[in-house]
Amino acid sequence: ALSRPGTASAVVKANAYGLGVDRIVPALGKAGCRTFFVALPEEGVIARKHAQFADIYVLNGVHAGSISIMREHAQKSSLAFSTVKGSSPGAA
């Protein structure tokens, strides 16, 4: 084999590009997706409702006003993607 088994991630920002987070995230989770990317912490709150044990990364980074939302809903900054992969929930 030329490659090892891998995993897939999904970008579900902007309401899953207009397709509906409430429909898309559960379907992707059922298919085995465990990592999601959103643009804003508020989008991550909605995604978290459908993916309780997934890694959720915020693409726009961490801002002073977003830290509490990110911690409360176990979101991570995509700016630190390589350093937080597999870290415990709640790490921002």
Contacts in CASP RR format, 6 or more apart in sequence:
PFRMAT RR
TARGET T0000
AUTHOR 0000-0000-0000
METHOD contacts of the structure
MODEL  1
ALSRPGTASAVVKANAYGLGVDRIVPALGKAGCRTFFVALPEEGVIARKH
AQFADIYVLNGVHAGSISIMREHAQKSSLAFSTVKGSSPGAA
7 34 0 8 1.000
7 35 0 8 1.000
8 33 0 8 1.000
8 35 0 8 1.000
9 33 0 8 1.000
9 35 0 8 1.000
9 36 0 8 1.000
9 37 0 8 1.000
10 24 0 8 1.000
10 25 0 8 1.000
10 28 0 8 1.000
10 33 0 8 1.000
10 35 0 8 1.000
10 36 0 8 1.000
10 37 0 8 1.000
11 17 0 8 1.000
11 36 0 8 1.000
11 37 0 8 1.000
11 38 0 8 1.000
11 59 0 8 1.000
12 21 0 8 1.000
12 24 0 8 1.000
12 25 0 8 1.000
12 28 0 8 1.000
12 36 0 8 1.000
12 37 0 8 1.000
12 38 0 8 1.000
12 43 0 8 1.000
12 47 0 8 1.000
13 37 0 8 1.000
13 38 0 8 1.000
13 39 0 8 1.000
13 40 0 8 1.000
13 43 0 8 1.000
13 59 0 8 1.000
14 39 0 8 1.000
14 43 0 8 1.000
15 21 0 8 1.000
15 43 0 8 1.000
16 23 0 8 1.000
16 24 0 8 1.000
16 25 0 8 1.000
21 43 0 8 1.000
21 46 0 8 1.000
21 47 0 8 1.000
21 50 0 8 1.000
22 46 0 8 1.000
22 50 0 8 1.000
25 36 0 8 1.000
25 47 0 8 1.000
25 50 0 8 1.000
25 51 0 8 1.000
26 50 0 8 1.000
26 51 0 8 1.000
28 36 0 8 1.000
29 50 0 8 1.000
29 51 0 8 1.000
29 54 0 8 1.000
33 54 0 8 1.000
34 51 0 8 1.000
34 53 0 8 1.000
34 54 0 8 1.000
34 55 0 8 1.000
35 54 0 8 1.000
35 55 0 8 1.000
35 56 0 8 1.000
35 57 0 8 1.000
36 44 0 8 1.000
36 47 0 8 1.000
36 51 0 8 1.000
36 54 0 8 1.000
36 55 0 8 1.000
36 56 0 8 1.000
36 57 0 8 1.000
37 56 0 8 1.000
37 57 0 8 1.000
37 58 0 8 1.000
37 59 0 8 1.000
37 78 0 8 1.000
38 44 0 8 1.000
38 47 0 8 1.000
38 56 0 8 1.000
38 57 0 8 1.000
38 58 0 8 1.000
38 59 0 8 1.000
38 75 0 8 1.000
39 58 0 8 1.000
39 59 0 8 1.000
39 60 0 8 1.000
40 58 0 8 1.000
40 60 0 8 1.000
40 66 0 8 1.000
41 58 0 8 1.000
41 66 0 8 1.000
41 69 0 8 1.000
41 70 0 8 1.000
41 73 0 8 1.000
41 75 0 8 1.000
42 69 0 8 1.000
44 56 0 8 1.000
44 58 0 8 1.000
44 73 0 8 1.000
44 75 0 8 1.000
45 69 0 8 1.000
45 73 0 8 1.000
47 54 0 8 1.000
47 56 0 8 1.000
48 54 0 8 1.000
48 56 0 8 1.000
48 73 0 8 1.000
48 74 0 8 1.000
48 75 0 8 1.000
55 76 0 8 1.000
55 85 0 8 1.000
55 86 0 8 1.000
56 73 0 8 1.000
56 74 0 8 1.000
56 75 0 8 1.000
56 76 0 8 1.000
57 75 0 8 1.000
57 76 0 8 1.000
57 77 0 8 1.000
57 78 0 8 1.000
57 81 0 8 1.000
58 66 0 8 1.000
58 70 0 8 1.000
58 75 0 8 1.000
58 76 0 8 1.000
58 77 0 8 1.000
58 78 0 8 1.000
59 78 0 8 1.000
61 77 0 8 1.000
61 78 0 8 1.000
61 79 0 8 1.000
62 70 0 8 1.000
62 77 0 8 1.000
62 79 0 8 1.000
62 92 0 8 1.000
67 92 0 8 1.000
69 75 0 8 1.000
70 76 0 8 1.000
70 77 0 8 1.000
70 90 0 8 1.000
70 92 0 8 1.000
71 90 0 8 1.000
71 92 0 8 1.000
74 89 0 8 1.000
74 90 0 8 1.000
74 91 0 8 1.000
75 90 0 8 1.000
75 92 0 8 1.000
76 84 0 8 1.000
76 87 0 8 1.000
76 90 0 8 1.000
76 91 0 8 1.000
76 92 0 8 1.000
77 84 0 8 1.000
77 92 0 8 1.000
84 91 0 8 1.000
END
